[in-house]
């Protein structure tokens, strides 16, 4: 609202637009998000699953899918990679940790380089 008194029409209109956007977001957070959080707590109290709220969760295992009779070899490829191989590779070896640190530092360096290359016309 501070920039709404400016002589530039585009800046003034943007300030009005941003003010209404922030007010809408505030009202949205106070109403809709609180209501959804309440409904989620009711779902949890009734022991329903996250995505399929019409399916009850087994209290003993905490899953809503039958897994009796499954062996480790019957797990899906993605489940084996993410659940077994990746943690061993990344967390279990020094090489995995070094690779993660190098990738993170490289992305950080590329971000800084990109910021220095920004030009204003």
N, CA, C and O atoms as a DFTB+ gen file, in Angstrom:
484 C
 N C O
     1  1       0.830      -1.181       0.000
     2  2       0.000       0.000       0.000
     3  2       0.878       1.249       0.000
     4  3       0.407       2.338      -0.329
     5  1       2.162       1.096       0.370
     6  2       3.041       2.258       0.455
     7  2       3.309       2.859      -0.921
     8  3       3.459       4.074      -1.043
     9  1       3.368       2.032      -1.948
    10  2       3.671       2.535      -3.291
    11  2       2.444       2.940      -4.072
    12  3       2.566       3.288      -5.246
    13  1       1.267       2.911      -3.475
    14  2       0.049       3.238      -4.214
    15  2      -0.085       4.735      -4.483
    16  3      -0.919       5.136      -5.295
    17  1       0.705       5.558      -3.829
    18  2       0.631       6.996      -4.056
    19  2       1.646       7.496      -5.077
    20  3       1.836       8.705      -5.214
    21  1       2.294       6.596      -5.787
    22  2       3.313       6.999      -6.753
    23  2       2.686       7.559      -8.021
    24  3       1.511       7.327      -8.306
    25  1       3.490       8.301      -8.776
    26  2       3.013       8.909     -10.017
    27  2       3.037       7.925     -11.181
    28  3       2.406       8.172     -12.208
    29  1       3.756       6.812     -11.036
    30  2       3.839       5.824     -12.116
    31  2       2.616       4.918     -12.080
    32  3       2.407       4.206     -11.097
    33  1       1.805       4.933     -13.134
    34  2       0.565       4.143     -13.108
    35  2       0.817       2.629     -12.994
    36  3       0.079       1.925     -12.306
    37  1       1.854       2.141     -13.666
    38  2       2.119       0.703     -13.622
    39  2       2.509       0.271     -12.214
    40  3       2.055      -0.772     -11.744
    41  1       3.336       1.049     -11.537
    42  2       3.747       0.722     -10.172
    43  2       2.576       0.837      -9.207
    44  3       2.426       0.013      -8.305
    45  1       1.756       1.849      -9.397
    46  2       0.582       2.029      -8.539
    47  2      -0.376       0.848      -8.695
    48  3      -0.871       0.310      -7.704
    49  1      -0.637       0.444      -9.946
    50  2      -1.538      -0.690     -10.179
    51  2      -0.965      -1.983      -9.605
    52  3      -1.698      -2.807      -9.058
    53  1       0.349      -2.156      -9.734
    54  2       0.982      -3.340      -9.165
    55  2       0.828      -3.353      -7.646
    56  3       0.567      -4.405      -7.063
    57  1       0.985      -2.204      -7.001
    58  2       0.846      -2.134      -5.548
    59  2      -0.575      -2.480      -5.111
    60  3      -0.769      -3.178      -4.115
    61  1      -1.578      -1.989      -5.862
    62  2      -2.949      -2.359      -5.556
    63  2      -3.157      -3.864      -5.726
    64  3      -3.771      -4.515      -4.881
    65  1      -2.645      -4.401      -6.813
    66  2      -2.780      -5.829      -7.106
    67  2      -2.109      -6.656      -6.010
    68  3      -2.684      -7.639      -5.542
    69  1      -0.910      -6.273      -5.599
    70  2      -0.184      -7.004      -4.556
    71  2      -0.908      -6.906      -3.217
    72  3      -0.934      -7.876      -2.459
    73  1      -1.493      -5.753      -2.916
    74  2      -2.230      -5.591      -1.661
    75  2      -3.410      -6.543      -1.595
    76  3      -3.618      -7.216      -0.585
    77  1      -4.187      -6.597      -2.679
    78  2      -5.336      -7.501      -2.696
    79  2      -4.879      -8.960      -2.669
    80  3      -5.544      -9.800      -2.062
    81  1      -3.769      -9.268      -3.308
    82  2      -3.238     -10.633      -3.272
    83  2      -2.829     -11.044      -1.871
    84  3      -3.114     -12.164      -1.447
    85  1      -2.169     -10.162      -1.150
    86  2      -1.737     -10.467       0.218
    87  2      -2.945     -10.596       1.140
    88  3      -2.983     -11.489       1.987
    89  1      -3.922      -9.724       0.986
    90  2      -5.134      -9.831       1.810
    91  2      -5.895     -11.125       1.534
    92  3      -6.374     -11.779       2.460
    93  1      -6.004     -11.495       0.244
    94  2      -6.666     -12.754      -0.107
    95  2      -5.916     -13.930       0.497
    96  3      -6.541     -14.847       1.030
    97  1      -4.587     -13.922       0.425
    98  2      -3.796     -15.011       0.974
    99  2      -3.989     -15.106       2.488
   100  3      -4.072     -16.210       3.027
   101  1      -4.061     -13.984       3.168
   102  2      -4.282     -13.983       4.615
   103  2      -5.636     -14.614       4.953
   104  3      -5.724     -15.472       5.831
   105  1      -6.682     -14.186       4.256
   106  2      -8.017     -14.741       4.506
   107  2      -8.037     -16.227       4.158
   108  3      -8.645     -17.023       4.874
   109  1      -7.382     -16.602       3.074
   110  2      -7.303     -17.997       2.661
   111  2      -6.629     -18.844       3.738
   112  3      -7.118     -19.920       4.080
   113  1      -5.514     -18.361       4.270
   114  2      -4.799     -19.103       5.306
   115  2      -5.640     -19.225       6.574
   116  3      -5.596     -20.260       7.240
   117  1      -6.397     -18.200       6.915
   118  2      -7.194     -18.211       8.140
   119  2      -8.430     -19.092       8.036
   120  3      -8.956     -19.529       9.059
   121  1      -8.899     -19.360       6.843
   122  2     -10.142     -20.117       6.699
   123  2      -9.904     -21.504       6.105
   124  3     -10.101     -22.508       6.790
   125  1      -9.495     -21.572       4.872
   126  2      -9.415     -22.837       4.156
   127  2      -8.381     -23.776       4.758
   128  3      -8.676     -24.952       4.974
   129  1      -7.185     -23.291       5.031
   130  2      -6.112     -24.149       5.534
   131  2      -6.464     -24.691       6.921
   132  3      -6.179     -25.850       7.220
   133  1      -7.070     -23.876       7.757
   134  2      -7.472     -24.342       9.084
   135  2      -8.555     -25.417       8.957
   136  3      -8.535     -26.407       9.688
   137  1      -9.489     -25.226       8.042
   138  2     -10.547     -26.220       7.843
   139  2      -9.963     -27.541       7.334
   140  3     -10.371     -28.609       7.792
   141  1      -9.033     -27.484       6.414
   142  2      -8.410     -28.703       5.893
   143  2      -7.592     -29.390       6.990
   144  3      -7.587     -30.619       7.067
   145  1      -6.912     -28.635       7.826
   146  2      -6.154     -29.227       8.931
   147  2      -7.097     -29.940       9.903
   148  3      -6.764     -31.008      10.418
   149  1      -8.265     -29.358      10.155
   150  2      -9.242     -30.003      11.025
   151  2      -9.740     -31.305      10.405
   152  3      -9.801     -32.331      11.082
   153  1     -10.096     -31.269       9.125
   154  2     -10.564     -32.479       8.449
   155  2      -9.488     -33.556       8.439
   156  3      -9.802     -34.741       8.543
   157  1      -8.234     -33.164       8.315
   158  2      -7.138     -34.131       8.339
   159  2      -7.012     -34.763       9.722
   160  3      -6.754     -35.961       9.831
   161  1      -7.191     -33.976      10.774
   162  2      -7.124     -34.549      12.126
   163  2      -8.278     -35.517      12.372
   164  3      -8.100     -36.531      13.046
   165  1      -9.458     -35.213      11.832
   166  2     -10.591     -36.129      11.954
   167  2     -10.286     -37.421      11.198
   168  3     -10.592     -38.508      11.688
   169  1      -9.691     -37.316      10.021
   170  2      -9.315     -38.498       9.239
   171  2      -8.327     -39.360      10.008
   172  3      -8.451     -40.585      10.019
   173  1      -7.341     -38.731      10.655
   174  2      -6.350     -39.485      11.416
   175  2      -6.975     -40.177      12.626
   176  3      -6.608     -41.306      12.952
   177  1      -7.915     -39.507      13.291
   178  2      -8.576     -40.103      14.448
   179  2      -9.381     -41.341      14.066
   180  3      -9.497     -42.276      14.858
   181  1      -9.940     -41.349      12.849
   182  2     -10.719     -42.490      12.388
   183  2      -9.845     -43.574      11.756
   184  3     -10.368     -44.595      11.311
   185  1      -8.532     -43.373      11.707
   186  2      -7.624     -44.384      11.180
   187  2      -7.744     -44.594       9.686
   188  3      -7.618     -45.720       9.207
   189  1      -7.981     -43.538       8.953
   190  2      -8.106     -43.633       7.494
   191  2      -6.769     -43.332       6.830
   192  3      -5.910     -42.670       7.412
   193  1      -6.604     -43.824       5.610
   194  2      -5.362     -43.628       4.864
   195  2      -5.267     -42.193       4.358
   196  3      -6.266     -41.475       4.311
   197  1      -4.046     -41.777       3.977
   198  2      -3.827     -40.396       3.534
   199  2      -4.508     -40.101       2.212
   200  3      -5.381     -39.236       2.147
   201  1      -4.127     -40.797       1.169
   202  2      -4.633     -40.480      -0.173
   203  2      -6.013     -41.071      -0.415
   204  3      -6.853     -40.442      -1.059
   205  1      -6.253     -42.266       0.093
   206  2      -7.547     -42.921      -0.076
   207  2      -8.272     -42.890       1.257
   208  3      -8.238     -43.860       2.013
   209  1      -8.925     -41.776       1.542
   210  2      -9.522     -41.601       2.871
   211  2     -10.706     -42.520       3.112
   212  3     -11.231     -42.557       4.224
   213  1     -11.145     -43.269       2.093
   214  2     -12.233     -44.223       2.306
   215  2     -11.697     -45.590       2.734
   216  3     -12.488     -46.482       3.042
   217  1     -10.370     -45.778       2.762
   218  2      -9.744     -47.042       3.123
   219  2      -9.196     -46.934       4.539
   220  3      -8.494     -45.978       4.866
   221  1      -9.518     -47.918       5.380
   222  2      -8.997     -47.930       6.749
   223  2      -7.581     -48.491       6.769
   224  3      -7.208     -49.313       5.932
   225  1      -6.804     -48.029       7.741
   226  2      -5.422     -48.456       7.890
   227  2      -5.360     -49.509       8.980
   228  3      -6.037     -49.400      10.002
   229  1      -4.537     -50.538       8.754
   230  2      -4.332     -51.575       9.756
   231  2      -3.509     -50.995      10.900
   232  3      -2.439     -50.431      10.669
   233  1      -3.998     -51.128      12.134
   234  2      -3.312     -50.537      13.285
   235  2      -1.968     -51.191      13.573
   236  3      -1.042     -50.520      14.026
   237  1      -1.849     -52.480      13.318
   238  2      -0.616     -53.186      13.638
   239  2       0.527     -52.812      12.694
   240  3       1.643     -52.531      13.132
   241  1       0.233     -52.814      11.395
   242  2       1.296     -52.569      10.422
   243  2       1.351     -51.126       9.958
   244  3       2.400     -50.675       9.498
   245  1       0.264     -50.393      10.061
   246  2       0.236     -49.006       9.620
   247  2       0.098     -48.847       8.123
   248  3       0.325     -47.759       7.595
   249  1      -0.271     -49.918       7.423
   250  2      -0.454     -49.842       5.974
   251  2      -1.874     -50.242       5.630
   252  3      -2.550     -50.906       6.417
   253  1      -2.321     -49.839       4.461
   254  2      -3.678     -50.166       4.035
   255  2      -3.683     -51.205       2.923
   256  3      -4.724     -51.452       2.313
   257  1      -2.531     -51.817       2.650
   258  2      -2.430     -52.810       1.597
   259  2      -2.001     -54.129       2.231
   260  3      -1.185     -54.135       3.152
   261  1      -2.535     -55.224       1.756
   262  2      -2.131     -56.516       2.294
   263  2      -0.728     -56.843       1.811
   264  3      -0.440     -56.785       0.616
   265  1       0.145     -57.189       2.759
   266  2       1.524     -57.520       2.390
   267  2       1.914     -58.910       2.867
   268  3       3.093     -59.262       2.828
   269  1       0.939     -59.717       3.321
   270  2       1.268     -61.068       3.772
   271  2       1.743     -61.889       2.587
   272  3       1.192     -61.795       1.490
   273  1       2.758     -62.686       2.816
   274  2       3.251     -63.574       1.770
   275  2       4.225     -62.928       0.806
   276  3       4.731     -63.605      -0.090
   277  1       4.503     -61.649       0.956
   278  2       5.460     -60.987       0.076
   279  2       6.859     -61.265       0.577
   280  3       7.104     -61.317       1.782
   281  1       7.761     -61.441      -0.346
   282  2       9.161     -61.579       0.013
   283  2       9.914     -60.369      -0.511
   284  3       9.363     -59.568      -1.267
   285  1      11.165     -60.234      -0.115
   286  2      11.970     -59.085      -0.533
   287  2      12.108     -59.028      -2.046
   288  3      12.162     -57.941      -2.620
   289  1      12.166     -60.177      -2.697
   290  2      12.320     -60.213      -4.154
   291  2      11.090     -59.745      -4.900
   292  3      11.186     -59.420      -6.083
   293  1       9.939     -59.698      -4.252
   294  2       8.712     -59.301      -4.926
   295  2       8.470     -57.804      -4.876
   296  3       7.513     -57.317      -5.478
   297  1       9.307     -57.069      -4.179
   298  2       9.140     -55.616      -4.150
   299  2       9.419     -55.057      -5.528
   300  3      10.186     -55.638      -6.295
   301  1       8.805     -53.938      -5.844
   302  2       8.994     -53.317      -7.141
   303  2      10.396     -52.732      -7.299
   304  3      11.103     -52.509      -6.316
   305  1      10.783     -52.490      -8.542
   306  2      12.123     -51.983      -8.832
   307  2      12.365     -50.629      -8.168
   308  3      13.404     -50.414      -7.544
   309  1      11.409     -49.726      -8.304
   310  2      11.568     -48.396      -7.721
   311  2      11.663     -48.470      -6.196
   312  3      12.454     -47.748      -5.588
   313  1      10.878     -49.318      -5.592
   314  2      10.913     -49.474      -4.146
   315  2      12.255     -50.034      -3.685
   316  3      12.784     -49.614      -2.656
   317  1      12.803     -50.975      -4.440
   318  2      14.115     -51.525      -4.089
   319  2      15.205     -50.480      -4.232
   320  3      16.083     -50.381      -3.375
   321  1      15.161     -49.686      -5.321
   322  2      16.214     -48.689      -5.548
   323  2      16.181     -47.618      -4.473
   324  3      17.207     -47.311      -3.866
   325  1      14.998     -47.045      -4.233
   326  2      14.883     -45.944      -3.282
   327  2      14.986     -46.435      -1.845
   328  3      15.549     -45.733      -1.005
   329  1      14.463     -47.611      -1.537
   330  2      14.437     -48.088      -0.174
   331  2      15.666     -48.859       0.263
   332  3      15.954     -48.933       1.457
   333  1      16.400     -49.436      -0.685
   334  2      17.528     -50.285      -0.306
   335  2      18.855     -49.776      -0.842
   336  3      19.791     -49.545      -0.077
   337  1      18.938     -49.601      -2.148
   338  2      20.231     -49.311      -2.778
   339  2      20.701     -47.874      -2.566
   340  3      21.871     -47.650      -2.254
   341  1      19.809     -46.902      -2.730
   342  2      20.218     -45.498      -2.598
   343  2      20.704     -45.156      -1.190
   344  3      21.745     -44.512      -1.062
   345  1      20.005     -45.555      -0.130
   346  2      20.535     -45.232       1.202
   347  2      21.901     -45.866       1.468
   348  3      22.764     -45.249       2.092
   349  1      22.092     -47.094       0.997
   350  2      23.392     -47.731       1.187
   351  2      24.477     -46.988       0.425
   352  3      25.585     -46.808       0.931
   353  1      24.164     -46.557      -0.788
   354  2      25.159     -45.875      -1.613
   355  2      25.471     -44.484      -1.079
   356  3      26.638     -44.117      -0.944
   357  1      24.434     -43.709      -0.776
   358  2      24.638     -42.314      -0.388
   359  2      25.075     -42.185       1.069
   360  3      26.004     -41.436       1.373
   361  1      24.423     -42.899       1.958
   362  2      24.714     -42.737       3.378
   363  2      25.765     -43.717       3.897
   364  3      26.405     -43.464       4.918
   365  1      25.940     -44.824       3.200
   366  2      26.814     -45.858       3.710
   367  2      28.255     -45.773       3.257
   368  3      29.115     -46.430       3.844
   369  1      28.553     -44.983       2.229
   370  2      29.924     -44.915       1.729
   371  2      30.409     -43.478       1.731
   372  3      29.625     -42.535       1.625
   373  1      31.713     -43.335       1.853
   374  2      32.316     -42.003       1.807
   375  2      32.192     -41.422       0.401
   376  3      31.982     -40.220       0.237
   377  1      32.322     -42.270      -0.602
   378  2      32.220     -41.817      -1.998
   379  2      30.843     -41.215      -2.261
   380  3      30.744     -40.174      -2.911
   381  1      29.778     -41.852      -1.767
   382  2      28.428     -41.332      -1.957
   383  2      28.248     -39.967      -1.317
   384  3      27.624     -39.077      -1.894
   385  1      28.801     -39.809      -0.118
   386  2      28.689     -38.523       0.570
   387  2      29.461     -37.439      -0.175
   388  3      28.990     -36.307      -0.287
   389  1      30.643     -37.779      -0.686
   390  2      31.452     -36.813      -1.435
   391  2      30.734     -36.408      -2.720
   392  3      30.740     -35.233      -3.089
   393  1      30.115     -37.373      -3.402
   394  2      29.384     -37.058      -4.640
   395  2      28.225     -36.116      -4.346
   396  3      28.003     -35.168      -5.099
   397  1      27.492     -36.350      -3.282
   398  2      26.368     -35.476      -2.924
   399  2      26.872     -34.072      -2.607
   400  3      26.267     -33.087      -3.032
   401  1      27.968     -33.971      -1.867
   402  2      28.528     -32.653      -1.535
   403  2      29.023     -31.950      -2.796
   404  3      28.821     -30.745      -2.944
   405  1      29.668     -32.680      -3.706
   406  2      30.149     -32.070      -4.959
   407  2      28.986     -31.577      -5.823
   408  3      29.052     -30.483      -6.384
   409  1      27.943     -32.363      -5.930
   410  2      26.780     -31.936      -6.717
   411  2      26.150     -30.692      -6.089
   412  3      25.790     -29.752      -6.798
   413  1      26.015     -30.686      -4.766
   414  2      25.421     -29.527      -4.091
   415  2      26.280     -28.277      -4.288
   416  3      25.749     -27.205      -4.581
   417  1      27.592     -28.400      -4.130
   418  2      28.487     -27.251      -4.314
   419  2      28.493     -26.775      -5.767
   420  3      28.566     -25.575      -6.031
   421  1      28.418     -27.723      -6.711
   422  2      28.368     -27.345      -8.119
   423  2      27.106     -26.552      -8.437
   424  3      27.169     -25.535      -9.127
   425  1      25.966     -27.011      -7.939
   426  2      24.715     -26.280      -8.166
   427  2      24.752     -24.905      -7.517
   428  3      24.256     -23.934      -8.089
   429  1      25.336     -24.817      -6.327
   430  2      25.469     -23.534      -5.650
   431  2      26.369     -22.600      -6.459
   432  3      26.051     -21.424      -6.633
   433  1      27.491     -23.124      -6.953
   434  2      28.404     -22.316      -7.766
   435  2      27.766     -21.860      -9.073
   436  3      27.945     -20.714      -9.486
   437  1      27.023     -22.748      -9.724
   438  2      26.329     -22.361     -10.956
   439  2      25.277     -21.290     -10.684
   440  3      25.075     -20.397     -11.507
   441  1      24.614     -21.373      -9.545
   442  2      23.632     -20.349      -9.177
   443  2      24.287     -18.997      -8.964
   444  3      23.759     -17.974      -9.402
   445  1      25.434     -18.982      -8.295
   446  2      26.158     -17.721      -8.091
   447  2      26.647     -17.174      -9.421
   448  3      26.542     -15.974      -9.675
   449  1      27.178     -18.040     -10.271
   450  2      27.642     -17.596     -11.590
   451  2      26.485     -17.009     -12.402
   452  3      26.637     -15.976     -13.054
   453  1      25.336     -17.670     -12.356
   454  2      24.167     -17.166     -13.072
   455  2      23.732     -15.797     -12.556
   456  3      23.315     -14.937     -13.331
   457  1      23.833     -15.603     -11.243
   458  2      23.453     -14.310     -10.679
   459  2      24.398     -13.204     -11.118
   460  3      23.980     -12.060     -11.294
   461  1      25.668     -13.540     -11.294
   462  2      26.634     -12.511     -11.721
   463  2      26.492     -12.178     -13.199
   464  3      26.983     -11.139     -13.640
   465  1      25.833     -13.031     -13.973
   466  2      25.688     -12.805     -15.412
   467  2      24.405     -12.066     -15.778
   468  3      24.177     -11.784     -16.954
   469  1      23.585     -11.756     -14.819
   470  2      22.330     -11.039     -15.089
   471  2      22.654      -9.595     -15.439
   472  3      23.386      -8.917     -14.718
   473  1      22.104      -9.137     -16.544
   474  2      22.338      -7.775     -17.009
   475  2      20.993      -7.047     -17.093
   476  3      19.975      -7.623     -17.475
   477  1      21.024      -5.766     -16.725
   478  2      19.826      -4.934     -16.863
   479  2      19.993      -4.038     -18.077
   480  3      21.020      -3.382     -18.251
   481  1      18.983      -4.024     -18.897
   482  2      19.013      -3.152     -20.081
   483  2      18.221      -1.895     -19.817
   484  3      18.124      -1.032     -20.689
